Amino acid sequence: METLKFKTSLKCGGCVAAIQPKMDALQNIEKWEVDLSQPVKILTVEGHQLNEHEIVAAVKDSGYTADKI
């Protein structure tokens, strides 16, 4: 299994809910979560043969930014 992490512009649970439909629609993702407890909100994605560009596009299409770290 592969894990990718992204620094995001998400701020709260409402932001996470906004990206959920796009993230859930992506292929090869087994699990994803956003750590809202830290000042910098990190999106962690786990799965097989993950496509970094698709994940960034899904977040961007929802109105937020994601940069791979």
Stockholm file with secondary structure:
# STOCKHOLM 1.0

chainA/1-69         METLKFKTSLKCGGCVAAIQPKMDALQNIEKWEVDLSQPVKILTVEGHQLNEHEIVAAVKDSGYTADKI
#=GR chainA/1-69 SS CEEEEEEECCCSHHHHHHHHHHHHHSTTEEEEEEETTSSSCEEEEEESSCCHHHHHHHHHHTTCCEEEC
#=GC SS_cons        CEEEEEEECCCSHHHHHHHHHHHHHSTTEEEEEEETTSSSCEEEEEESSCCHHHHHHHHHHTTCCEEEC
//
